[in-house]
Amino acid sequence: MILSGGSGTRLWPLSTRDLPKQFVPLFDGRSLFDLTLERLDGIEGVGPPIVVTGAPHRGLVEEGLRGAGMRDGLVLVEPVGRNTAPAALAAALVSDPDDVLVIVPSDHLISNVDGFRDAVRDATRHAGKGGIVTFGIGPSRPETGYGYIEIGEPLGDAAFEVLRFKEKPDQATAEEMVDDGRHLWNSGIFVARSDHLIDEARAHCPAILDGVKQAVPHVDGAVLELSDSFASVEAQSIDYAIMEKTDRAVVIPVDMGWDDVGSYRSLLTAVGRDADGNHIEGDVVVDEVRGSFVKATSRRLAVAGLSDVVVVETPDAVLVVPLDRSQDVRELMRRVEQG
């Protein structure tokens, strides 16, 4: 089950509200959505994907499924985004009760595909025994932009009990959690049987479950449009609505080269770089540029004497920002849209 919402704010202007980052061909002509479909398709016994998306991106999803040869996938179209818990429950309600859902964002990069597939197999076994499984990533730095998971006792098959989920910390707390060896980044990937997910929603967020039920139509085609009543469902994440409350939570630490590609700094790490540490793409001329992301899409771009910067040109906008301020791009986009 693929979560494919998003508003395209953090990699603006390459990514926009009409073309969010999961659909932008950032990796040798392939998008993050394409790569998500590819790595799921290689798992033995995997069924056709269920993709939850918004109405503006329905065509992009259908095009991606066709391109991957997945014409039997199901698309659930939200009239408005309500975060991950309602989206996951909609997918669970249109699935068979004993289906194991692998719930993945479409905008994450996973370079170690074999590691991901092994973790899915381990998680599926725990899900079959009643667990609601999440994948944890060993933190490589004290990141304040991610949520964390504190692990407890081992449960076998590479899994651990979850002691608690922790929201995005301040710098000092993040440094402590990285040093103590008991915390993992929360990847936002979940594995659970449909009926178990629904049971936990009934126990911990019954109003959300009831609202989603009212919005889900009878399955009668490859595309289902959730009714307008979906807009009245409370917007909550799976983490908050279910995972922080359930006693079934299980975490599997996974070394899978995971990155949420949530900034240009992250993107520069993920894409190919030259001997000067640059990623240069398009009709670009550079002179004494180091450690930078420079891309032109519609005209010639020249950059000289700069290090550790982002310079992006599109037909609609030009962005210039230091890499260490790439988290400011969301706010810049907001101000541009306001005029």
C-alpha positions in Angstrom: 0.0 0.0 0.0 1.7 3.2 -1.2 1.1 6.6 0.3 1.4 9.1 -2.5 0.1 12.5 -1.1 2.3 15.4 -0.5 2.4 19.0 -1.6 5.9 19.3 -3.1 7.3 22.0 -0.8 10.8 20.8 0.3 12.4 20.4 -3.2 10.8 23.5 -4.8 11.0 24.6 -7.6 11.8 21.1 -9.0 8.9 19.8 -7.0 5.6 21.6 -6.9 2.1 21.1 -5.6 1.1 19.9 -9.1 4.2 17.7 -9.4 5.4 16.7 -5.9 8.8 15.1 -5.4 7.8 11.5 -5.7 6.9 12.1 -9.4 9.9 14.1 -10.4 12.5 12.1 -12.4 15.4 12.8 -10.2 17.3 9.5 -10.5 18.5 8.8 -14.1 15.1 9.5 -15.5 13.2 7.6 -12.8 11.1 9.0 -10.0 10.8 7.9 -6.4 7.4 6.6 -7.2 8.9 4.5 -10.0 11.6 3.1 -7.6 9.0 2.3 -5.0 7.0 0.2 -7.4 10.2 -1.6 -8.5 11.4 -2.7 -5.1 7.9 -3.9 -4.0 7.5 -5.9 -7.2 10.5 -8.0 -6.4 9.1 -9.6 -3.2 7.8 -13.1 -3.5 4.0 -13.3 -3.1 3.4 -9.6 -3.3 0.0 -8.6 -4.6 -1.0 -5.6 -6.8 -0.4 -2.3 -5.2 -3.0 -0.1 -3.5 -2.0 3.6 -4.0 -3.7 6.3 -2.0 -3.4 9.7 -3.6 -5.1 13.0 -4.0 -7.3 13.9 -7.0 -4.7 16.3 -8.5 -2.2 13.4 -8.8 -4.4 10.6 -9.9 -3.2 10.9 -13.5 0.4 10.7 -12.4 -0.2 7.6 -10.3 -2.1 5.9 -13.1 0.7 6.8 -15.6 3.3 5.4 -13.2 1.4 2.1 -12.7 1.1 1.7 -16.5 4.8 2.4 -17.0 5.6 -0.3 -14.4 3.2 -2.8 -16.1 0.9 -2.8 -13.0 -2.4 -2.3 -14.6 -4.1 -4.4 -11.9 -3.2 -1.9 -9.2 -5.9 -0.1 -7.2 -6.0 3.7 -6.8 -7.8 5.2 -3.9 -8.4 8.9 -4.5 -8.8 11.2 -1.5 -10.9 14.4 -2.0 -8.5 16.0 0.5 -5.5 14.7 2.4 -6.1 13.6 5.9 -2.7 12.3 6.9 -1.5 8.6 7.0 -3.9 7.0 9.4 -7.1 7.5 7.4 -5.3 6.6 4.2 -4.0 3.3 5.6 -7.4 2.5 7.1 -9.0 3.1 3.7 -6.6 0.6 2.1 -7.3 -1.9 4.9 -11.0 -1.7 4.5 -10.8 -2.5 0.8 -8.4 -5.4 1.4 -9.1 -9.0 2.5 -9.0 -9.3 6.3 -5.9 -11.5 6.3 -4.0 -9.5 3.7 -0.7 -8.2 5.1 -0.3 -4.6 4.1 3.2 -3.2 3.6 2.5 0.5 4.0 5.2 2.6 2.4 5.6 6.3 1.5 6.2 6.8 -2.2 8.8 9.6 -1.7 11.5 7.8 0.2 14.8 6.5 -1.3 16.0 3.0 -0.4 19.4 2.1 -1.9 19.7 -1.3 -0.3 16.7 -3.0 -1.9 17.7 -6.5 -0.7 17.9 -5.3 2.9 14.4 -3.8 2.4 13.0 -7.0 1.0 14.5 -9.1 3.8 13.0 -6.8 6.4 9.5 -7.1 4.7 9.8 -10.9 5.0 10.7 -10.7 8.7 7.9 -8.1 9.3 5.4 -10.3 7.5 6.0 -13.1 9.9 5.5 -10.8 12.9 2.4 -9.3 11.3 1.0 -12.8 10.9 1.3 -13.3 14.6 -0.5 -10.1 15.4 2.2 -7.5 15.4 2.0 -4.0 14.0 5.5 -3.6 12.7 7.5 -0.6 11.8 11.0 -0.3 10.4 13.6 1.6 12.4 16.8 3.2 10.9 20.0 3.4 12.8 20.7 7.1 13.2 23.8 8.4 11.5 23.6 11.9 13.0 21.6 13.8 15.6 18.7 14.6 13.2 16.0 17.0 14.6 13.7 16.6 11.6 12.8 12.9 12.3 10.8 11.0 14.9 12.6 8.4 17.0 11.7 5.0 18.4 13.1 3.7 21.7 13.6 -0.1 21.5 13.0 -2.6 24.2 13.5 -6.4 24.5 14.3 -8.6 21.5 11.5 -10.6 20.0 13.3 -12.8 17.6 13.5 -12.5 13.8 15.5 -9.3 14.1 12.6 -7.6 15.9 12.3 -5.7 19.2 9.4 -4.4 21.3 8.7 -0.7 21.1 9.0 1.1 24.3 7.9 4.5 23.0 7.7 6.8 20.0 9.3 10.2 20.4 8.5 13.2 18.3 11.1 15.4 16.5 13.6 16.3 19.3 15.7 19.4 19.9 19.4 19.2 19.1 20.6 18.2 22.6 18.0 15.4 22.9 18.8 14.1 19.5 22.5 13.9 20.4 21.6 12.0 23.6 19.4 9.5 21.7 22.0 8.9 19.0 24.7 8.2 21.6 22.7 5.8 23.8 22.2 3.2 21.1 18.6 2.5 22.1 16.9 4.8 19.6 16.2 4.4 15.9 14.8 6.8 13.3 11.1 6.2 12.5 11.1 5.4 8.8 7.3 5.8 8.4 7.1 2.2 6.9 4.5 -0.1 8.6 3.5 -3.8 8.1 0.3 -5.2 9.5 -2.6 -7.5 8.6 -5.6 -5.5 7.5 -7.9 -6.9 10.2 -5.4 -6.2 13.0 -4.9 -2.6 11.8 -8.7 -2.2 11.8 -9.0 -3.8 15.3 -6.4 -1.3 16.7 -8.2 1.6 15.0 -11.4 0.5 16.6 -9.7 0.5 20.0 -7.7 3.7 19.7 -9.2 5.9 17.1 -12.8 4.7 16.5 -14.1 8.1 15.2 -11.5 8.0 12.4 -12.3 4.4 11.5 -16.0 5.2 11.3 -15.5 8.3 9.2 -13.3 6.4 6.8 -15.8 3.6 6.5 -18.5 6.0 5.5 -16.2 7.4 2.8 -15.1 4.1 1.2 -17.2 3.0 -1.7 -17.8 -0.6 -2.8 -14.9 -1.9 -4.7 -15.9 -2.1 -8.4 -13.0 -1.0 -10.4 -9.3 0.0 -10.6 -10.0 3.5 -9.3 -12.0 4.3 -6.2 -12.9 7.9 -5.3 -13.5 8.3 -1.6 -16.6 10.3 -0.9 -16.6 14.0 0.2 -17.4 12.9 3.7 -13.7 11.9 3.9 -12.9 15.6 4.4 -14.5 15.5 7.8 -12.3 12.7 9.1 -9.7 13.9 11.7 -6.3 14.2 10.1 -3.8 12.0 12.1 -0.7 10.0 11.4 -0.5 6.3 11.9 2.1 6.9 14.5 -0.1 9.1 16.7 -3.5 7.4 16.0 -2.3 3.8 16.4 1.4 3.1 17.0 1.8 5.2 20.1 -1.2 3.6 21.7 -1.1 -0.1 20.7 0.5 -2.9 22.7 1.2 -4.7 19.4 4.0 -2.4 18.2 7.1 -4.1 17.0 10.2 -2.5 15.4 12.7 -4.1 13.1 16.0 -2.2 12.7 16.8 -2.1 9.0 20.0 -1.2 7.2 18.5 -0.4 3.8 20.1 2.9 2.7 17.0 4.8 3.7 16.5 8.5 3.1 13.4 10.6 3.0 15.0 13.0 0.5 13.5 15.8 2.6 15.9 18.6 1.5 18.4 19.5 -1.2 21.2 18.5 1.2 19.7 15.1 1.4 19.1 15.0 -2.4 22.8 15.9 -3.0 23.9 13.0 -0.9 21.6 10.6 -2.8 22.5 11.5 -6.4 25.7 11.1 -8.2 28.5 13.7 -7.7 31.6 14.7 -9.6 35.2 15.0 -8.3 34.4 18.5 -6.8 31.4 17.1 -4.9 28.9 18.7 -7.2 25.8 17.4 -8.9 25.5 19.3 -12.2 22.6 18.8 -14.5 21.3 20.6 -17.6 22.8 23.4 -19.6 25.2 24.5 -16.8 28.6 26.3 -16.8 30.5 26.3 -13.5 33.8 27.7 -12.4 35.3 27.0 -9.0 32.1 25.5 -7.6 32.4 22.9 -4.8 29.9 20.7 -3.0 26.9 22.1 -4.7 23.6 21.0 -6.4 23.2 22.9 -9.6 20.5 22.1 -12.1 19.0 24.0 -15.1 15.8 22.7 -16.8 15.0 25.4 -19.5 17.9 27.7 -20.1 21.7 28.2 -19.6 22.8 28.6 -16.0 26.3 29.9 -15.0 27.7 29.7 -11.4 31.1 30.7 -10.2 33.1 30.9 -7.0 30.5 29.3 -4.7 30.6 26.3 -2.4 27.9 24.3 -0.6 25.0 25.9 -2.4 21.8 25.0 -4.2 21.1 26.7 -7.6 18.0 25.4 -9.4 16.5 27.0 -12.5 13.1 26.0 -13.9 10.7 27.8 -16.3 8.8 29.2 -13.3 11.4 30.1 -10.7 15.1 30.2 -9.8 16.3 29.1 -6.3 19.6 30.0 -4.8 20.2 29.0 -1.2 23.1 27.7 1.0 22.9 23.9 1.5 22.8 24.4 5.3 19.6 26.4 4.9 17.9 24.0 2.5 15.2 23.4 5.1 14.2 27.0 4.5 12.9 26.1 1.0 9.4 25.4 2.2 9.0 28.9 3.7 10.5 30.4 0.5 8.0 28.6 -1.6 5.1 29.8 0.6 6.3 33.4 0.3 6.6 33.1 -3.5 3.1 31.8 -3.8 1.8 34.6 -1.7 3.4 37.1 -4.1 
